[in-house]
Amino acid sequence: MDVIPYNSRDLYYKSEFGAVKEGTVLKFRLVLPRSFTANGATLCIRRDSEQEFTEHGMLWAGMYGESNEVWDIEFTPETSGLYWYRFNIYSPWGQSTLYNDGNSVGTFEAAKASGDWQLTVYSKDYTTPEWLKGGIIYQIFPDRFYNSGKKKSGVPADRLLRTDTNNLPYWRPDENGKVLNNDYFGGDLKGIEEKLPYLTELGVSCIYLNPIFEAHSNHRYNTADYLKIDPLLGKEKDFVSLCNSAHKCGIRIILDGVFSHTGDDSIYFNKYSRYGDGGAYNSKRSPYYKWYDFWHYPDSYRSWWGFETLPEVNEECEDYIEFITGKDGVIEKWLKLGADGWRLDVADELPDVFIDEVRKAVKRVKPDAVMLGEVWEDATNKFSYGERRRFLLGKQFDNVMNYPFANAVLSFARFGVAEDFAKKIMYTVENYPAPALNIMMNHIGTHDTMRAITALAGESCENRDRAWQEQHHKLSKKDYKKGVELLKLAAAIQFMLPGVPSIYYGDETGMQGYKDPFNRCCFDWSNKNGELLSYYKRLGEIRRESSCLREGKINFISSMLGCVAFERVDGDEGLLLIANRNEEAICYNLPQKWQNAYELLYEKNISDSVYIEPMSAVILQKDF
C-alpha cells in the first residue's frame, strides 16, 4: 500500500501535534485506498484507567487524489491523563485494525505493529517557569567544585579532609567491608560564589546543586538535618550570599531534595547517638518514630534499596509531609532564603500524595520556582509502585531529568545510527506536554552516570568492577582526542534540542571518569581543555542570541547514513543543526529553505551546500 493511512506527527492526519491541553478539539483523519471498499471506519480510544476501547464512528470526507478516500472525526478529550487509540476499518471483507508501527505511522500488519498511539492530555492550567526557557543548567557536586579556603567550624572529627585534589576519591571498603564515603575535598558555597564569573561566561542561567544539607558522607544523600547547611559547605548566611550573588548574575539556584530516605546517622533516626538520646532508633516516643517502618524494633527496618544506612521514610506520614511542606517547613525555609526550585531525588519512588503537597508548597511560597523530578524513563507513561504516574500532567512536576534524550544523544555520537536517534527524539517530543518539554533538563552526564567524554570514547564499563574503572580512569591520548571531537558533536546536538541543556561540572573542560565515585573528582582548575571550553562558550552565546531555542518546534530534515539534520523554528527565526558522525567529511546539499544561511559555529556565509568535517556539526541561522 503506497498511501500512508495515518501519521500522528503530520497535521493533515492529526490537527494538533503531540500532547494537547484538556478540552482541545482534535480532528483525526485517515487516508484509505478506494480498493479497500471501506464502508465504515472508527476511532477506538480509551482512557488509561479503562480496560475497553470505545468506538467512535468516522465520516466519509471525500477523495484524496483519484484512488484514495478520506475518513475523519473530531474528538475532544475533556479530562487530563493518558489516552490510547487505534482505528478499525470495516469492509465487505471484514474488519481490519490500524496500529502504530513504532514511528507513529499506521500499519495493518500485526507483525510490524508496536501497539497503540499514545495521546497525552494535560491540564489547561499547566504553566512552567519562563525564566528557565532558553537557558543553561550547570550541575555542581559541591564537595568537588571549588574550595574557597574559608575556615569552617563545627566540622565533625570523623571526617577525612583531603588536600590532594588531583587524586581520585576513596572507594575501597574498610576492614568491615564498608565504603564510608567520608573523604572530603572541601568544596564549599563560598567557592561556588567565587566562580560565578566563570559560570556567567559559559552562559549559565541556573545552578543545580547536589545536596547541601548536613549529612555524614561526601555525597550528602543521607541527610542528617534538612534545616542546616553542612558545616564543610559553610553556614546559612553563605547560602543566602550565594543566592543573592547568583541572582545579580541572572543565575537561579535549584536544590536537591532527598525525601524518600534519611541517613541512619541523623537527628531523625540517630542510630549512633551523634545527636544525643533522641531519634526514632533510640525511642518509640521520639516525634520521628512514626516516620519509619520498623519490622523488629530497633534493628530491623525498611531501608532504601536495602541499604541500612538509609532508613526509608513513610512519605505518606502526615507529620513528615507537614515537616517538609508545611508552614516554615523545609521547602518554605530554603525558598525564602533564596532558592529558586527543587529537584526531587528518586521521584518515581515518592507517592503522589507527597509530590502533590510538595508542589503546593513550592508554588505557594514562590510561584515561579521550578519543580524538577528525577525520572529515568519516559515520564508521561512511567508505571511504578502499581500505578501509572502523572508527573507531567500539570499538577506535579514542571520538568524532569531527560534521560531519554541523553541516551539518544550519547548513542548517536558514539555509534552514529541516525535513524535511531530521530526515532527516540521524536517519540519523546510527541509524548511530552510543551510546557514541560521546553524546560526539560537535557543532560548528557550527571553524578549518577559516567563522564560524557568517557562514555563517548572509553571502553564499556558494563560488568566491570571499581578496580577496573580506577585502572582505566584516564583515556589514552588517541581516545581522548577522539572523545573531545565526539563531545563537541554531542554538545552541539544537546544545545539545539527542545529543553534546557545541562552541563555536569567539568564536562566542559574535558573531565574524565567512569561511574561513582570516579565521575565525582575535583574540578581541575589548573588544567582545563581550552578547545572544549571555548566551544561550550560559543554554544552558550548561540543560545542567548536565539529566541527560537526557547519554544521553537523541532522538525527533522534528514536522519540517515550517520548524519542527522533538524531545525528549530519559531516565527521568523530558525536554526538548522547538521551533525556528521561519519569519520569522513561530507558535503550536505541544503534544501532551498536553508540556502544562503549563516553558519554560527565557524561564522561564515553558506550558499546551497555546506561542508562538514568528520565527527562534527554545523549550526545554520536564517530569518524567514
C-alpha positions in Angstrom: 0.0 0.0 0.0 1.7 3.2 -1.2 -0.5 5.7 0.6 0.1 6.5 4.3 -3.1 5.7 6.1 -2.3 7.7 9.2 0.7 9.6 10.7 0.1 11.2 14.1 3.1 13.6 13.5 1.5 15.0 10.3 -1.0 17.8 10.9 -3.0 16.6 7.9 -3.9 13.4 9.9 -4.0 14.8 13.4 -4.8 18.5 13.8 -2.6 19.1 16.8 0.9 17.7 17.2 1.8 15.7 20.2 0.4 16.2 23.7 -2.7 18.5 24.0 -4.5 20.5 26.6 -7.7 19.1 28.1 -10.7 20.4 26.1 -8.8 20.6 22.8 -10.9 19.7 19.8 -8.9 17.2 17.7 -9.5 16.1 14.2 -8.3 12.7 13.2 -8.1 11.8 9.5 -7.5 8.5 7.7 -6.5 8.1 4.0 -7.5 4.7 2.6 -7.2 3.1 -0.8 -10.5 3.1 -2.7 -9.8 -0.6 -3.4 -10.4 -1.3 0.3 -14.1 -0.6 -0.4 -14.4 0.5 3.2 -17.9 1.0 4.3 -17.1 2.2 7.8 -14.2 3.4 10.0 -14.0 4.1 13.7 -11.6 5.8 16.1 -11.1 3.4 19.0 -10.0 5.2 22.1 -9.7 4.5 25.8 -8.5 6.4 28.9 -5.6 4.8 30.6 -7.7 3.8 33.6 -10.2 2.0 31.4 -10.0 -1.6 30.1 -12.2 -1.3 27.0 -11.9 0.9 23.9 -14.9 3.0 22.9 -15.5 3.1 19.1 -16.5 6.5 17.6 -17.8 6.4 14.0 -15.8 8.4 11.5 -17.4 10.1 8.5 -16.5 9.7 4.8 -14.9 13.1 3.9 -14.2 12.8 0.1 -11.5 11.7 -2.2 -7.7 12.0 -1.8 -6.4 12.0 -5.3 -8.0 9.7 -7.8 -7.6 6.4 -5.9 -7.9 7.1 -2.2 -10.6 8.3 0.1 -10.6 10.2 3.4 -12.4 9.4 6.7 -12.3 11.8 9.6 -13.7 12.6 13.1 -13.5 15.2 15.8 -12.8 14.1 19.3 -12.4 16.2 22.4 -10.6 14.8 25.5 -12.3 16.6 28.4 -10.0 15.5 31.2 -6.3 15.2 31.6 -4.5 11.9 31.6 -3.2 9.3 29.1 -5.4 8.1 26.2 -4.6 5.2 23.9 -6.1 4.9 20.4 -6.2 2.9 17.2 -8.5 2.6 14.2 -10.9 -0.1 12.9 -11.7 -0.3 9.2 -14.8 -2.2 8.0 -15.4 -3.5 4.5 -17.2 -6.4 2.8 -14.1 -8.5 3.6 -14.4 -8.0 7.3 -12.7 -5.8 10.0 -9.1 -4.6 9.9 -7.3 -2.7 12.7 -4.8 0.1 12.1 -1.9 0.1 14.7 1.1 2.3 15.4 4.2 0.9 13.6 6.5 2.4 16.3 7.2 5.5 14.2 3.7 7.0 14.7 2.7 5.7 11.2 -0.3 3.4 10.8 0.1 -0.3 9.8 -2.4 -3.1 9.2 0.3 -5.7 9.6 0.2 -7.0 13.2 3.8 -8.3 12.9 5.0 -4.7 12.3 2.8 -3.1 14.9 4.2 -1.8 18.2 0.8 -1.1 19.7 -1.5 1.8 20.0 -0.9 5.6 19.7 -0.4 7.5 23.0 -2.2 10.8 23.5 -1.0 12.8 26.4 -3.7 15.2 27.7 -2.5 17.8 30.2 -4.2 20.4 32.4 -5.2 23.5 30.6 -3.7 25.5 33.5 -0.2 23.8 33.1 2.4 26.6 33.0 6.1 26.3 33.7 8.7 29.0 34.8 9.5 31.3 31.9 13.0 32.1 33.3 14.3 28.6 32.5 13.4 28.6 28.8 16.3 29.2 26.5 18.7 28.9 29.4 21.6 26.6 30.5 21.7 24.5 33.7 25.0 23.8 35.4 25.2 20.9 37.9 27.6 21.1 40.8 28.7 18.3 43.2 29.5 20.7 46.0 32.4 18.9 47.7 34.4 18.8 44.4 33.8 22.1 42.7 35.9 24.8 44.4 37.3 25.3 47.9 37.3 29.0 48.9 39.8 28.3 51.7 37.5 29.9 54.2 37.9 28.4 57.6 35.0 26.1 58.8 33.6 25.5 62.2 31.6 22.6 63.7 33.1 20.0 61.3 32.7 16.5 62.8 36.0 14.9 63.8 35.3 11.7 62.0 35.6 13.3 58.5 38.8 12.7 56.5 39.8 16.1 55.0 42.0 15.8 51.9 44.1 18.3 50.1 45.3 16.0 47.2 42.7 17.3 44.8 44.4 15.7 41.8 43.8 12.2 43.1 40.7 10.0 42.9 38.1 9.8 45.7 38.5 6.8 48.0 36.3 3.9 47.2 37.8 0.7 48.7 35.9 -0.9 51.6 37.4 -0.7 55.1 38.2 -3.7 57.3 34.5 -4.2 57.9 33.7 -4.3 54.2 32.0 -0.8 54.1 32.7 2.1 51.8 32.5 5.0 54.2 32.4 7.9 51.7 34.0 10.0 54.5 36.8 11.6 52.5 36.1 15.3 51.7 38.0 17.8 49.5 36.4 20.9 51.0 34.4 22.4 48.1 32.0 25.0 49.6 29.3 27.5 48.9 31.7 30.4 49.0 33.8 28.6 46.4 30.8 28.4 44.1 30.1 32.1 44.7 33.7 33.0 43.7 33.3 31.1 40.5 30.1 32.8 39.4 32.0 34.9 36.8 33.2 31.7 35.2 29.7 30.3 35.0 28.4 33.6 33.6 30.9 33.4 30.8 29.5 29.9 30.0 26.1 31.4 29.7 24.7 29.5 32.7 21.3 30.7 33.9 20.6 28.0 36.6 22.8 26.0 39.0 21.5 22.7 40.2 23.3 21.7 43.4 23.6 18.2 44.7 22.6 18.0 48.4 23.9 20.8 50.6 22.3 19.9 53.9 24.1 18.4 56.9 25.0 14.8 56.2 27.8 12.4 57.1 29.0 11.4 53.7 30.6 13.3 50.9 27.7 12.8 48.6 25.2 14.0 51.3 22.3 11.9 50.0 22.0 10.5 53.6 20.5 13.7 55.1 21.2 14.3 58.8 19.4 17.6 59.2 17.2 19.2 56.5 17.3 22.6 58.2 21.1 23.1 58.4 23.8 23.6 55.8 26.6 21.0 56.1 29.4 22.6 58.1 32.0 21.9 55.5 30.0 23.9 52.9 29.6 26.9 55.2 26.8 28.5 57.1 23.2 29.6 56.3 24.5 33.1 55.6 26.8 31.7 53.0 23.8 30.1 51.2 22.0 33.4 51.3 25.0 35.2 49.9 25.4 32.7 47.1 21.8 33.1 46.1 22.0 36.9 46.2 25.2 37.0 44.1 23.9 34.5 41.6 20.7 36.4 41.1 22.7 39.5 40.4 24.4 37.5 37.6 21.0 36.3 36.3 21.5 32.8 37.7 18.9 30.8 39.7 19.6 28.1 42.2 17.9 24.7 42.4 18.3 22.5 45.5 18.3 18.7 45.7 15.5 17.3 47.9 16.3 13.8 49.2 13.0 13.0 50.8 12.5 9.2 50.3 15.0 8.4 53.0 17.2 10.0 55.6 20.6 8.9 56.9 20.7 6.5 59.8 23.2 8.9 61.3 20.8 11.8 61.5 18.9 13.8 64.0 15.7 11.9 63.0 16.9 8.3 63.2 20.1 8.8 65.3 21.4 5.2 65.2 24.8 6.1 66.6 23.6 8.7 69.2 25.5 11.5 67.5 22.6 13.7 68.3 22.1 12.8 71.9 19.5 10.3 73.2 16.7 11.1 70.8 15.7 9.8 67.4 13.5 7.0 66.1 16.1 4.4 66.6 16.5 5.2 70.4 12.9 5.8 71.5 9.4 5.0 70.3 8.4 8.2 72.0 10.5 10.2 69.5 8.5 12.6 67.3 10.3 11.0 64.4 9.4 7.4 65.3 6.3 7.3 63.1 8.3 8.5 60.1 9.9 5.0 59.8 8.7 1.4 59.4 10.3 -1.0 61.8 9.8 -4.7 61.4 11.6 -5.6 64.6 12.5 -2.6 66.7 15.0 -1.2 66.6 17.4 -3.0 64.3 15.1 -4.3 61.5 13.6 -1.5 59.5 12.7 -0.6 55.9 15.6 1.0 54.1 16.3 2.4 50.6 17.1 -0.5 48.3 18.2 -2.5 51.4 21.0 -0.1 52.5 20.7 0.0 56.3 22.5 3.4 56.4 19.5 4.9 54.5 16.3 4.2 56.5 13.3 4.8 54.3 10.7 7.4 55.3 7.0 6.8 55.1 6.2 9.7 52.8 2.5 9.4 53.5 3.0 10.1 57.2 1.1 13.3 57.9 3.8 14.6 60.3 6.5 14.0 57.8 4.5 15.7 55.0 3.9 18.7 57.3 7.6 18.9 58.2 8.7 19.0 54.6 5.8 21.0 53.0 4.0 22.9 55.8 4.4 26.4 57.0 8.0 27.1 58.0 8.8 23.6 56.7 11.9 22.5 54.7 10.5 23.6 51.3 9.5 27.1 52.5 12.6 27.8 54.5 15.1 27.4 51.7 12.9 29.1 49.1 12.5 32.1 51.3 16.3 32.2 51.8 16.9 32.4 48.1 16.5 29.0 46.4 14.6 29.1 43.1 13.4 25.5 42.9 13.7 21.9 44.0 14.9 18.7 42.3 13.2 15.6 43.9 15.5 12.7 44.2 14.1 9.2 43.1 10.8 10.8 42.2 9.2 7.6 41.0 9.7 6.2 44.5 7.7 9.0 46.0 3.9 8.6 46.4 1.6 11.0 44.5 0.2 12.4 47.7 3.6 13.6 48.8 4.6 15.0 45.4 1.3 16.9 45.3 1.9 18.5 48.6 5.5 19.5 47.6 4.2 21.2 44.5 1.6 23.1 46.5 4.3 24.3 48.9 6.7 25.3 46.2 4.2 27.3 44.2 2.7 28.8 47.4 6.0 30.2 48.5 7.5 31.1 45.1 5.1 30.7 42.1 7.9 30.9 39.5 10.1 28.4 41.3 10.8 25.2 39.3 9.9 21.7 40.5 12.2 19.1 38.8 11.9 15.3 39.1 14.5 12.5 38.8 12.8 10.1 36.3 15.0 7.9 34.1 12.3 6.8 31.7 9.5 8.4 29.7 7.9 10.5 32.4 4.5 10.6 30.7 3.8 6.9 30.8 6.0 5.8 33.7 4.5 3.0 35.7 5.8 2.5 39.3 4.6 1.1 42.6 1.5 -0.4 41.0 0.1 2.7 39.2 0.6 5.0 36.2 2.3 8.2 37.3 1.0 11.6 36.5 4.3 13.5 36.7 3.8 15.8 33.7 0.1 16.5 33.5 0.2 19.9 35.2 -0.2 19.1 38.9 3.2 17.8 39.9 6.5 18.4 38.1 7.4 21.3 35.8 10.1 19.2 34.2 12.2 16.1 34.7 15.8 14.9 34.1 15.6 14.0 30.4 17.4 10.6 30.3 15.7 9.5 27.0 17.3 12.5 25.3 20.7 11.8 27.0 20.7 8.2 25.9 19.8 9.2 22.3 22.5 11.9 22.0 25.3 9.7 23.5 24.3 6.7 21.4 24.3 8.7 18.2 27.6 10.4 19.0 29.2 7.1 19.8 27.7 4.8 17.2 26.2 7.1 14.5 22.9 5.4 13.9 21.0 8.4 12.7 17.6 6.6 12.2 17.5 5.5 15.8 18.4 9.0 17.1 15.5 10.6 15.2 13.1 7.9 16.3 14.0 8.3 20.0 13.9 12.1 20.0 10.5 12.3 18.2 9.0 9.7 20.5 9.7 11.9 23.5 8.8 15.1 21.8 5.4 13.7 20.8 4.6 12.4 24.3 5.7 15.4 26.4 3.5 18.4 27.0 5.1 21.5 25.5 5.3 23.4 28.8 7.5 20.6 30.2 9.4 19.9 27.0 10.6 23.4 26.7 12.3 23.4 30.1 13.4 19.7 30.2 16.7 19.1 31.9 18.7 17.9 28.9 21.9 16.4 30.4 24.5 14.0 28.9 26.2 13.4 32.2 25.3 13.6 35.9 26.7 12.4 39.3 24.9 9.1 38.6 26.5 8.4 35.2 29.9 8.2 33.7 31.5 11.3 32.4 30.3 12.2 28.9 33.8 12.1 27.3 34.4 8.7 28.9 31.0 7.4 27.8 31.8 8.5 24.2 35.4 7.4 23.8 36.2 4.9 26.6 35.7 1.2 26.9 32.4 0.0 28.1 32.4 -0.5 31.9 29.4 -2.8 31.8 30.1 -5.7 34.3 33.4 -4.1 35.2 34.2 -3.5 38.9 35.5 -0.4 40.5 39.1 -1.7 40.4 38.9 -1.9 36.6 37.2 1.5 36.4 40.0 3.1 38.5 42.7 1.5 36.4 41.1 2.7 33.2 40.1 6.1 34.6 42.2 8.0 32.0 41.7 7.7 28.3 44.7 7.1 26.0 45.8 10.2 24.1 44.3 8.9 21.0 40.9 8.1 22.6 40.9 11.4 24.5 41.4 13.3 21.2 38.5 11.4 19.7 36.5 12.0 22.8 36.9 15.8 22.5 35.6 15.7 19.0 32.6 13.5 19.9 31.8 15.6 23.0 31.7 18.7 20.8 29.4 16.9 18.5 27.2 15.7 21.3 27.1 19.1 23.0 26.0 20.8 19.7 23.1 18.5 19.5 22.3 18.8 23.2 22.2 22.6 23.0 19.9 22.6 20.0 17.2 20.2 21.2 14.0 21.3 22.8 14.5 21.9 26.5 17.5 23.2 28.5 21.0 21.8 28.2 22.6 20.8 31.5 26.4 20.7 31.9 27.8 18.5 34.7 30.6 20.4 36.2 33.9 19.9 34.4 32.4 18.2 31.3 33.0 21.5 29.5 36.7 21.2 30.3 37.1 17.5 29.4 37.0 15.8 32.8 37.1 12.0 32.6 35.8 9.2 34.7 33.6 6.1 34.9 30.8 5.7 37.4 30.6 6.8 41.0 32.9 7.8 42.5 35.2 8.3 39.5 32.7 10.7 37.9 32.9 12.9 41.1 36.6 14.0 41.0 37.7 17.6 41.9 37.4 20.2 39.2 40.9 20.7 37.9 41.1 24.5 37.6 44.7 24.4 36.5 44.2 22.0 33.6 41.1 23.0 31.6 40.8 21.9 27.9 40.7 25.3 26.2 39.3 23.9 22.9 36.3 22.3 24.6 35.7 25.3 26.9 35.7 27.8 24.0 33.3 25.5 22.1 30.9 25.4 25.1 31.1 29.2 25.5 30.2 29.6 21.8 27.2 27.3 22.2 26.2 29.4 25.2 26.3 32.5 23.1 24.2 30.9 20.4 21.5 30.0 23.0 21.4 33.5 24.4 21.1 35.0 20.9 18.5 32.6 19.5 14.9 33.1 20.6 13.8 30.0 18.7 15.5 27.8 21.2 13.0 28.9 23.9 9.9 27.3 22.4 10.7 26.6 18.8 9.3 23.5 17.1 11.7 20.7 16.1 11.5 19.2 12.6 13.8 16.6 11.2 15.1 17.3 7.7 17.0 14.0 7.4 18.4 11.2 9.5 20.4 8.6 7.6 23.9 7.4 6.8 25.4 8.7 10.0 24.1 12.2 9.6 21.2 13.9 11.3 19.8 17.3 10.4 17.0 19.0 12.3 15.6 22.5 12.5 14.3 24.7 15.3 11.8 27.2 14.1 9.8 29.9 15.8 8.1 32.5 13.8 10.6 34.3 11.5 13.7 32.8 13.1 15.2 29.4 12.6 18.3 27.3 13.3 19.4 24.2 11.4 21.8 21.7 13.0 23.6 19.2 10.9 25.6 16.6 12.8 28.0 14.4 10.8 29.1 11.3 12.9 31.0 9.8 10.0 34.8 9.6 10.2 34.9 11.3 6.8 33.9 14.8 5.8 30.6 15.2 3.9 29.1 17.9 1.7 25.5 18.4 2.7 23.2 19.8 -0.1 20.8 22.2 1.6 17.0 22.3 0.9 16.1 25.6 -0.7 14.7 26.9 2.5 18.1 26.8 4.1 20.3 28.0 1.3 22.2 31.3 1.7 22.2 30.9 5.5 24.9 31.9 8.0 26.9 29.3 9.9 27.2 30.2 13.6 30.0 27.9 15.0 32.6 28.9 12.4 30.9 32.2 11.5 30.7 32.1 7.7 28.1 32.5 4.9 26.8 29.4 3.3 25.4 29.0 -0.3 23.5 25.9 -1.4 25.6 23.3 0.4 27.8 23.1 3.5 31.0 21.2 4.1 31.0 19.3 7.4 34.2 17.9 8.9 34.3 14.3 10.3 32.6 13.9 13.7 31.5 17.5 13.9 28.4 19.7 13.5 27.4 22.9 11.9 24.6 25.3 13.0 22.9 27.4 10.4 20.9 30.5 11.2 18.4 32.2 8.9 15.5 34.6 9.2 12.4 33.8 7.2 
